[in-house]
Structures are given as structure tokens and as C-alpha cells.
Amino acid sequence: MNDLIKNIFRLTLFILVQVFVLNKIPHLHRYIVPYLYFLFILWLPFTVNRMVLLGAGFLTGLSLDYFTLTPGLHTAACVLIAYVRPFIINILITKEANEITFHEPSPRGMGWGPYLVYALILTFLHHTYLVMLEWLQFGTFLDFIIKTFSTVGISMLLILIVELLFPRRLKYRTNTA
Amino acid sequence: MRNIFLFIRRYFVFLSFLALQGVALWMLFTYNRFHRAAFLGVASEVTGSINTQVDKVDDYFHLQDENRRVHLMNDSLLNLLRENYNVPDSGQEMRVDSVRVDSVLQYRRYMYRAAKVVYNSVNFENNYIQLNRGSNHGIRENMAVVSSGGAIIGVIINTSPNFSQVLSLLHTKSRVPAALKKTGTTGTVLWDTKDPRFLTLEGISRDVEVKRGDTVLTSRYSYNFPPNFMIGRIVDVRINKATNFYDLKLQAAANFAGVQQVFVVENLQRDEQIKLQLSTEQKMDQDKKKTP
């Protein structure tokens, strides 16, 4: 399947799941807000141009913001992780080109360890920024700290479940094509 | 000059990152001005139509509760029918006169419109509800929204042609004028963002007697909300030592998570009331200037 079509399909699915499933589950606790939609940005292929990545982040955040009526909140956080993503990947994956034979970040391609570190750093950045923007408008500092860590925990759990339930087929990049 | 171009080329990604961050933060912090103009006009129509489709499925999960609420509401209305009452004196006949004030015009204060919730959330600090009626159906800003069981849900803050957005009571900016049913003392109901089942009532002075289980209704002194609609019941009474006011915890009368059919209440005299208030304020200001 074409990368573009595949990713448009993915984005739609992630936003719909976030809006109509995760945002609608019965209220558990005020510190627990399950976020998963930003996994879309984590899953984008390695080959994506950095400008396109920023654009994709902006679009992802904005489309969620349209549903939750918080223009700019998720957009800002998504643009941040879209900007930081290439740096994290450079650190976690050795530079030699022949080692990057897989298509997009996934636990099978990168190995569980590096993949989870990659996901954890970006999740943490996303949530810290998001909760901080909310906290600027109201709440206390302690709320901010607790909420950041609890939402990161929940999101990591969700990411782990998604990765175990839907293992993506690996597409090896070869020079025969 | 050449160096500037080199700089821009070298840091182009970083600069566009800053630009996009700027746009996002600008949208976030100028929300109030911005959302009226651009954000909701088009978006609400798009998200509204998706929400409507999803809501069709979601409906089936709440049918039983909704049915019970409607039945109770019907029950209370049936009890108000005139046929239920006997006229005590046989010589008298009760009539409802069409002339209600010293004028030939009949007047009506509140008008109810039925609407349906298409999107709803309770998990955030700022929750909004979307209804399937908009400015085409006569919905305007500042109309109150009441659940099918007669409990206050929120107030309309924005409309598009076919949809409207409700500022739920579960919102940090929500302030509802309320009164204790027993004594009529007025206060303000707000939400502390902790639990969607409970609200807070502030501004009741300590010398008023308050007990657990007391009913809290909407106040008569509100422009938006119709009087004597249920907001909740008091479940916890605490005294704030610093201010000598109560900190009262309410169990909300409405089940915000399961709200489905609602009424949008229009105060037909609101414009007149607001106009009068504004002109009064103006008058007082002028008087102040005249007599230093």
C-alpha cells in the first residue's frame, strides 16, 4: 500500500479511536487521561522529510483539537514531538545506513529496549508540555507533576498493548526495488 | 544579507518549528476571540456530522436510563394538569385568563426547545457538549441547557448553523447562580475539576443553616437560567475558617456522562433585562462624574 494512503488511513483511525473511545471511557480519576493518538507521529516512516514531519504533527494535533475544542493545545505538543523525533532516532539508532533496513520505528525492527526508550522520551515530552499548558491556566504545581507521571504511565501501557496486539509487518528496505 | 539567507537555510526546520509552535500557542491563548470567528464555524459542521453518526450507535447504551427520566418527567407534568384538582367552592369556577398583565399582550418568559446531545465528555478539566441544533433552529448564545430529567447541564456558548456548543457545568469557567431551596439564600455553583459527579457551592454565609441532603436550585436572579431547576443535593458541609463561608459539596442532579436528550431554554426577556442593566450602569457612571 502506498505510504501516503496508509498514513492518512492511520491518522483517521487514531483520531477516531482517541475521540470516540478513549475520551469517552467512564471517568476513572482526574489525573488519568488516556492519550494514544500521538502514536501516529511515532509510527511515521524514517524516510519522512523533517518539514513534512512537522506538518504532519501540526495536522494531527489540530484535527484532535477540532474535536476537543481546545485549539492549539494538542497542536503545540504534537509539533514539539515531531520536531524532536529525528534527534531521538539519531541517538538511539547507530548511524550506519546499512543498519537501518527497516521502514518505520517498531519494536521488532529496533528491538524492544530502544523502541520503548524512544516511545517513553517522546510520550514524556508530549505529556509534560500538554499538562504544562493546561496547568498555566489553572491548577497547582503538585497536580502538574502527578498528572504528568500518571498520564505517561497510562499512555505507555496503551502503547505496549497496541504494539502487542497489532504487530506491524516489517517491510525491509532493499536496493533491488 | 547573504549571511541572513545562509542562516535561514541552515536553520529552516528549526525556524518553521518555532513558527508552528507560535501559531499553536497563539490559537490556545487567544481562544476566546478566535473560536468565534474561524475555529468553530467550519469545524463544527464537520465534527458535528461525524459526531451525529457515532451518536446513533451510542444512543442504544443509554435508552433505559433516558426512558426512566422521561417517564418521571411525564409523571410530574401529569400531576400538574388542571383536571387533577377539584374546585373547593361550588360557586366558583377556575378560569385561566388570557390577559395576564395589565396589557393586551400575552407574554411569555421562557421558551423550551428540544435538542439532542451528539458529543459529550466528562474526562477533562474543560468539558463541552455538542447539540444537534444551531442558529438555524433558533438557538443562540447564553441559553440554558436542561436535561430531560430537569437538571441543569450548562449554557450555550457558541452556535453554527446546524450545531451548537454547550459550556458544561463541568468546566473551570462555569459559574451558575444558585439558591438553597429551604431558605432561598443565593450562592454560586462551580466545579473543582476533581470528580464529575460532584459540584461545589460557594458564597453561602455561615449563619445560614445548611444540612446534608438540602436541595440546591437555580436562582431566581439569573438572566440565563430558568428559576427552580435542580442543580444538586448537598452531600458534605464544611466551614471555611478563613472566609467564614461554607464550602459545600453537591451531588450533581444530572448524570453528565449519560446525558442524551436535553431542553434548550430561552429567556425571551433577556435582551430587555441586559439592556436595562447596562443603561442603569451608564446612568450611575454619569451621576458619578457630575457629583465629584
Boltz contact constraints between the chains, C-beta under 6 A:
constraints:
  - contact:
      token1: [A, 20]
      token2: [B, 54]
      max_distance: 6.0
  - contact:
      token1: [A, 23]
      token2: [B, 121]
      max_distance: 6.0
  - contact:
      token1: [A, 27]
      token2: [B, 122]
      max_distance: 6.0
  - contact:
      token1: [A, 27]
      token2: [B, 123]
      max_distance: 6.0
  - contact:
      token1: [A, 27]
      token2: [B, 196]
      max_distance: 6.0
  - contact:
      token1: [A, 30]
      token2: [B, 194]
      max_distance: 6.0
  - contact:
      token1: [A, 33]
      token2: [B, 123]
      max_distance: 6.0
  - contact:
      token1: [A, 50]
      token2: [B, 13]
      max_distance: 6.0
  - contact:
      token1: [A, 54]
      token2: [B, 16]
      max_distance: 6.0
  - contact:
      token1: [A, 54]
      token2: [B, 17]
      max_distance: 6.0
  - contact:
      token1: [A, 54]
      token2: [B, 20]
      max_distance: 6.0
  - contact:
      token1: [A, 58]
      token2: [B, 20]
      max_distance: 6.0
  - contact:
      token1: [A, 66]
      token2: [B, 43]
      max_distance: 6.0
  - contact:
      token1: [A, 66]
      token2: [B, 47]
      max_distance: 6.0
  - contact:
      token1: [A, 67]
      token2: [B, 47]
      max_distance: 6.0
  - contact:
      token1: [A, 69]
      token2: [B, 128]
      max_distance: 6.0
  - contact:
      token1: [A, 71]
      token2: [B, 27]
      max_distance: 6.0
  - contact:
      token1: [A, 71]
      token2: [B, 39]
      max_distance: 6.0
  - contact:
      token1: [A, 72]
      token2: [B, 24]
      max_distance: 6.0
  - contact:
      token1: [A, 72]
      token2: [B, 27]
      max_distance: 6.0
  - contact:
      token1: [A, 72]
      token2: [B, 28]
      max_distance: 6.0
  - contact:
      token1: [A, 73]
      token2: [B, 28]
      max_distance: 6.0
  - contact:
      token1: [A, 75]
      token2: [B, 24]
      max_distance: 6.0
  - contact:
      token1: [A, 76]
      token2: [B, 21]
      max_distance: 6.0
  - contact:
      token1: [A, 76]
      token2: [B, 24]
      max_distance: 6.0
  - contact:
      token1: [A, 76]
      token2: [B, 25]
      max_distance: 6.0
  - contact:
      token1: [A, 79]
      token2: [B, 20]
      max_distance: 6.0
  - contact:
      token1: [A, 79]
      token2: [B, 21]
      max_distance: 6.0
  - contact:
      token1: [A, 83]
      token2: [B, 17]
      max_distance: 6.0
  - contact:
      token1: [A, 138]
      token2: [B, 172]
      max_distance: 6.0
